[in-house]
Amino acid sequence: MPFDKLFDELNKVATIGFTELSDFQQWKSYPPHNVFKTKTETGTEYTIELAVAGFAKNEIEVSKTGDYIYISGAPTDVSLENEVPRTVIHNGLAKRAFKLKFVVAKYVEVDTIKLENGLLTVTLKYELPDEEKTRIFEIL
């Protein structure tokens, strides 16, 4: 592997959870989120947790394009026609649109996505294809 390609890949692994450096000023902390790395028997696993209280499954989208994982949420307009009129005394739940972009290394794929108790959990797995694994050859 050429050195420039190697450094690109190392940079991608080192920056998981951050946007491109050119977008760093625009990095948003909403919604609050955690990123974890776990070593498993089968390889490396990453977990992204987002606090998305008030969002329904159909208001959240997770996608992967190239070396990026995108997680976005857009609240749908709820018709107030059948609701009883009410006065807001305190509005502490921020339910606003968001879009996060995570840089991932080559061969990192989305494994599972769960939305439970207001917490969105996206599990990513790093799996090296067989053709990329080290092979030991017999010397004749």
C-alpha positions in Angstrom: 0.0 0.0 0.0 1.5 3.4 -0.9 2.3 5.6 2.0 -0.1 8.4 1.1 -2.9 5.8 1.0 -1.8 4.4 4.3 -1.8 7.8 6.0 -5.3 8.5 4.6 -6.6 5.3 6.1 -4.9 5.9 9.5 -6.4 9.4 9.5 -9.9 8.0 8.9 -9.5 5.5 11.7 -8.2 8.2 14.1 -11.0 10.6 13.3 -14.0 8.4 13.7 -16.7 10.5 15.3 -15.6 13.8 13.8 -16.5 15.6 10.6 -14.0 16.5 8.0 -11.5 19.1 9.2 -12.9 21.7 6.8 -16.3 21.3 8.5 -14.9 21.3 12.1 -16.2 24.8 12.9 -19.7 23.6 12.1 -19.5 20.6 14.3 -22.7 20.3 16.3 -23.2 18.8 19.7 -26.9 18.2 19.1 -28.1 15.7 19.7 -25.8 14.6 22.6 -24.0 11.5 21.5 -21.3 9.0 22.6 -18.9 6.9 20.4 -17.4 3.7 21.7 -14.8 1.3 20.4 -14.9 -2.4 21.5 -12.5 -5.2 20.7 -14.5 -8.4 20.2 -13.5 -12.0 19.4 -14.3 -11.4 15.7 -12.7 -8.0 15.3 -13.4 -4.4 16.2 -16.9 -2.9 16.8 -17.9 0.7 17.1 -21.1 2.0 18.8 -22.6 5.4 18.3 -25.3 6.4 20.8 -27.5 9.4 20.2 -30.0 10.9 22.7 -33.1 11.4 20.5 -36.0 11.7 23.0 -39.2 12.5 21.2 -38.2 11.3 17.8 -40.0 8.4 16.2 -38.3 5.7 14.0 -39.8 7.2 10.9 -38.2 10.6 11.7 -34.6 9.3 11.8 -32.4 8.1 9.0 -29.1 6.3 9.1 -27.1 5.9 5.8 -23.6 5.1 4.6 -22.0 6.7 1.5 -18.4 5.9 0.9 -16.4 6.6 4.0 -19.1 8.4 5.8 -22.0 7.4 8.1 -24.8 10.0 8.1 -27.4 10.1 10.9 -30.2 12.6 10.5 -33.4 13.4 12.2 -36.3 15.6 11.1 -39.4 16.0 13.2 -42.7 15.7 11.4 -45.3 18.3 11.7 -48.1 17.0 14.0 -51.5 18.3 13.3 -53.0 20.2 16.3 -56.6 20.0 15.0 -57.6 17.2 17.5 -55.4 18.4 20.4 -56.8 20.1 23.5 -55.5 23.7 23.7 -52.7 24.0 26.2 -50.2 26.5 27.5 -46.5 25.6 27.6 -45.0 26.3 31.0 -41.6 24.9 30.3 -40.2 23.4 27.1 -37.0 21.5 27.9 -37.1 18.9 25.1 -35.3 20.1 22.0 -36.8 18.3 19.1 -35.1 20.0 16.2 -33.7 18.7 12.9 -30.1 17.4 13.0 -27.6 15.8 10.7 -24.3 14.2 11.9 -21.5 12.9 9.7 -19.0 10.4 11.0 -15.8 9.4 9.1 -15.2 5.7 9.1 -12.3 3.5 8.0 -12.5 1.3 5.0 -14.4 -2.0 5.7 -16.4 -0.5 8.5 -20.1 -1.3 7.9 -23.4 -0.7 9.7 -24.4 -3.8 11.7 -27.5 -2.9 13.8 -29.6 0.1 14.5 -31.9 0.2 17.6 -34.2 3.0 18.9 -35.1 2.2 22.5 -36.1 4.5 25.4 -35.1 7.7 23.5 -31.6 6.3 22.7 -30.6 5.5 19.1 -27.8 2.9 19.0 -25.9 2.4 15.8 -23.4 -0.5 15.8 -20.6 -0.6 13.2 -18.3 -3.5 12.6 -14.9 -3.5 11.1 -14.5 -6.7 9.0 -11.5 -7.2 6.8 -12.4 -9.3 3.7 -10.6 -12.6 3.3 -8.7 -11.4 0.3 -7.2 -8.5 2.4 -6.1 -10.8 5.3 -2.5 -11.8 5.7 -1.7 -15.1 4.1 1.2 -17.3 4.9 2.7 -19.2 2.0 4.5 -22.5 2.1 8.1 -22.4 1.0 8.9 -25.2 -1.4 
